[in-house]
Every structure is written in structure tokens, then in C-alpha cells.
Amino acid sequence: MKKFRFILIWVPIFIYLIIISGFISESEEGLLCNDIKIKILDSADVKFINKGDILDLLARDNRKILGHPANLIDLRELEHFLMSHQAIKNSELYFTEKGKLNIEITQHKPLVRIINSMNKGYYIAEDGNIMPLSKYFSPYVLVVSGHIHEPFDIEKTSNIMDIDVKNVNKKEKIIYDIYRLAEYINNDDFWRSQIVQVYVNEKYEFELIPRVGPHIIEFGDIAYFEEKLEKLRTFYLEGLNKTGWNKYSFLNLKFKNQIVCIK
């Protein structure tokens, strides 16, 4: 009896779903794309790309969207195409009522601005993606310049992690040291507001330029960089807060367990 009742209830529902799906399929086949709605989800914080750029990108690639059958537009392929743009981290496309194509974009978030030894500028995003400079937007991020030689072509490489760094020499490895240091600084409220620029000297060591105080910080290489910054934080809070921030012109952190100060 229970089995009969189960069949009696679910068979009509199953038939109904088949009929409805058939109607939906027929309506989708006749549905034309008549509008494109673009939403940049993080446009309040990051402004590397705008709605016009998205439309230009689609037009330059001769994408046939408006006026074409919705069921013949490969949304997944379009998503991958949009994400090939250096500023776009993620894209999601879907159709809603009356043939409206919705495009939702999330941008890469810049971590550090690089000015390399050839005076070429670009950004490295939080996930390691390489981003070109923008004429629309200049984000407030750490700036690193000086003797920077990348082991890749910045015009052809998407992400700094695309390169196998096992056999990279010290000169070319500096970009990865910059990324580690910038990531640490960016994740710390104190250092993010205090360290505004880093210079890579001819020895491939770091010189830090702070926001507060006239001194330059001779930081050395990336070795023990977390310990060096904690040592410097203690010196700032317990030393310079008492003696004054304008007392020294150089602070040397290259020696273990000490800070050498030069007036």
C-alpha cells in the first residue's frame, strides 16, 4: 500500500517536471540576448577596470552576444576569456529574465608597486598576479624600486608563481623576496602605515623608507626579516617614542640582536 501511494504521488510530479523542462528548453531556444548588465563587485575599493572596459574587451574580440540566441552563447568560455585580462580575478556570467546577460567582475587586489631596473612599472597582486599600471587608478600600496631584475618577461607572464624558482639566482630571486616582505608589511597595520617605500640596492639588500622620521633603515636581505621588523617595532615604541623620532638619520638592522643608530 505504501509503495502504491509513493508511486501515485511522485509519478505525476515527475511527469510535470518533464513537461515544464520541455517548455523551458523551448523558451530558452527562442530567447535572444537583448541586454548586458555589468557589475564590478569591488569597484568601491579597486578601480583598475570599469564597465566600458568590459564592453570594449568583448567588442575587440568580436564577441557576438547582443541579438544572438542565449542558448548558443558559451558562458563558461566567456568567463575564462574575461579572466585572461590582467586586472580581472574572477568573472561570473548568467542570464536572467527576458534575455539579460549579467556579468559580475571581481578584480585582483594590488599588493605592491614595482619600479624595476629598466624603470618599468607594474603591480603585483595579493595572489602574485602581475598587473599593469592604470591611467584610472593609483592605489595606495608599498612602492619598491631599485636593482630589480625579474626572471620572467613582465609583458608575457601572468603570475610570478608561474616560474620555477629552484634555479633562480640571487639577483633574479629578489622579486620573490619583495613579495614576501610586502605581504608581511601589508598584513600588519603598524608597518602598513609606517613603511611607504623600499629600495633595493646594488647588493640586493633592502633599504626601508618610513613615513614618520627622517631616517633610512638599512634592512639587509630577506633573512630573519620578521625578527628584524619586530626588533625595529620595539625600538620605535620603547626608544624613539622617548628620545624623539628625528634623532637619527640611519638605522642599521643588518646585525643580529642589535640596531646600530647613526645621528
VENPE-V897344 format. One record per residue. N is the residue number from 0. RES is the residue in one small letter. NEAR is the number of other ideal C-beta (glycine too) atoms within 12 Angstrom. D_LAST is the distance of its C-alpha to the last C-alpha in whole Angstrom. Layout:
# VENPE-V897344
N_RES_NEAR_D_LAST / N_RES_NEAR_D_LAST
This chain:
# VENPE-V897344
0_m_7_96 / 1_k_8_92 / 2_k_10_92 / 3_f_10_94 / 4_r_10_92 / 5_f_13_89 / 6_i_14_90 / 7_l_13_92 / 8_i_14_89 / 9_w_14_86 / 10_v_15_88 / 11_p_13_89 / 12_i_14_85 / 13_f_15_84 / 14_i_14_87 / 15_y_14_85 / 16_l_14_82 / 17_i_14_83 / 18_i_14_85 / 19_i_14_82 / 20_s_14_80 / 21_g_14_82 / 22_f_14_82 / 23_i_17_78 / 24_s_15_78 / 25_e_13_81 / 26_s_19_79 / 27_e_20_76 / 28_e_14_78 / 29_g_15_79 / 30_l_25_75 / 31_l_23_73 / 32_c_31_70 / 33_n_19_70 / 34_d_20_66 / 35_i_31_62 / 36_k_23_60 / 37_i_29_56 / 38_k_22_54 / 39_i_30_50 / 40_l_21_49 / 41_d_23_46 / 42_s_22_46 / 43_a_9_44 / 44_d_16_41 / 45_v_31_41 / 46_k_22_42 / 47_f_34_43 / 48_i_35_46 / 49_n_23_49 / 50_k_19_53 / 51_g_14_54 / 52_d_28_52 / 53_i_36_54 / 54_l_22_57 / 55_d_16_56 / 56_l_29_55 / 57_l_27_59 / 58_a_15_60 / 59_r_12_59 / 60_d_17_60 / 61_n_9_63 / 62_r_26_64 / 63_k_16_67 / 64_i_33_66 / 65_l_19_68 / 66_g_17_72 / 67_h_19_72 / 68_p_21_73 / 69_a_32_71 / 70_n_19_72 / 71_l_19_72 / 72_i_29_68 / 73_d_17_66 / 74_l_24_63 / 75_r_14_61 / 76_e_17_61 / 77_l_31_60 / 78_e_25_57 / 79_h_16_56 / 80_f_24_56 / 81_l_34_54 / 82_m_27_51 / 83_s_17_51 / 84_h_29_49 / 85_q_30_45 / 86_a_39_44 / 87_i_36_47 / 88_k_32_47 / 89_n_23_50 / 90_s_34_53 / 91_e_23_56 / 92_l_33_60 / 93_y_21_63 / 94_f_30_66 / 95_t_18_67 / 96_e_15_70 / 97_k_16_72 / 98_g_25_70 / 99_k_22_67 / 100_l_36_64 / 101_n_26_61 / 102_i_38_57 / 103_e_27_55 / 104_i_35_51 / 105_t_27_48 / 106_q_38_45 / 107_h_34_42 / 108_k_29_39 / 109_p_38_36 / 110_l_35_33 / 111_v_42_31 / 112_r_33_31 / 113_i_39_30 / 114_i_26_30 / 115_n_29_31 / 116_s_24_31 / 117_m_17_34 / 118_n_12_32 / 119_k_20_35 / 120_g_25_34 / 121_y_37_35 / 122_y_40_35 / 123_i_43_35 / 124_a_35_37 / 125_e_24_37 / 126_d_23_40 / 127_g_30_38 / 128_n_33_41 / 129_i_36_40 / 130_m_37_40 / 131_p_26_40 / 132_l_23_38 / 133_s_23_40 / 134_k_11_41 / 135_y_18_42 / 136_f_26_39 / 137_s_16_35 / 138_p_27_34 / 139_y_18_31 / 140_v_31_29 / 141_l_38_26 / 142_v_32_26 / 143_v_39_25 / 144_s_28_25 / 145_g_29_25 / 146_h_28_27 / 147_i_38_30 / 148_h_24_33 / 149_e_32_36 / 150_p_25_39 / 151_f_26_41 / 152_d_16_42 / 153_i_31_40 / 154_e_13_44 / 155_k_12_46 / 156_t_21_44 / 157_s_27_44 / 158_n_23_42 / 159_i_39_39 / 160_m_19_41 / 161_d_18_44 / 162_i_24_43 / 163_d_13_43 / 164_v_22_40 / 165_k_10_41 / 166_n_10_41 / 167_v_19_38 / 168_n_14_36 / 169_k_21_32 / 170_k_21_32 / 171_e_25_34 / 172_k_27_33 / 173_i_37_30 / 174_i_40_32 / 175_y_31_33 / 176_d_31_29 / 177_i_45_28 / 178_y_36_31 / 179_r_29_30 / 180_l_37_27 / 181_a_38_28 / 182_e_28_31 / 183_y_26_29 / 184_i_37_26 / 185_n_28_29 / 186_n_17_31 / 187_d_21_28 / 188_d_11_28 / 189_f_21_24 / 190_w_31_23 / 191_r_22_25 / 192_s_16_24 / 193_q_26_20 / 194_i_38_20 / 195_v_25_22 / 196_q_27_21 / 197_v_40_21 / 198_y_29_21 / 199_v_35_23 / 200_n_23_22 / 201_e_14_24 / 202_k_18_24 / 203_y_28_25 / 204_e_29_22 / 205_f_39_20 / 206_e_31_17 / 207_l_39_17 / 208_i_26_16 / 209_p_33_16 / 210_r_21_18 / 211_v_19_16 / 212_g_28_12 / 213_p_19_11 / 214_h_33_9 / 215_i_24_11 / 216_i_42_13 / 217_e_29_14 / 218_f_42_17 / 219_g_31_19 / 220_d_24_23 / 221_i_29_25 / 222_a_19_26 / 223_y_19_25 / 224_f_32_24 / 225_e_21_25 / 226_e_21_24 / 227_k_35_20 / 228_l_33_21 / 229_e_20_22 / 230_k_28_19 / 231_l_37_17 / 232_r_26_19 / 233_t_19_19 / 234_f_29_15 / 235_y_32_15 / 236_l_16_18 / 237_e_13_18 / 238_g_21_14 / 239_l_26_13 / 240_n_15_16 / 241_k_11_16 / 242_t_16_12 / 243_g_15_12 / 244_w_21_11 / 245_n_13_9 / 246_k_19_6 / 247_y_25_4 / 248_s_16_5 / 249_f_23_7 / 250_l_35_9 / 251_n_27_12 / 252_l_36_15 / 253_k_28_17 / 254_f_17_18 / 255_k_14_20 / 256_n_13_20 / 257_q_16_16 / 258_i_31_13 / 259_v_20_10 / 260_c_24_7 / 261_i_15_4 / 262_k_13_0
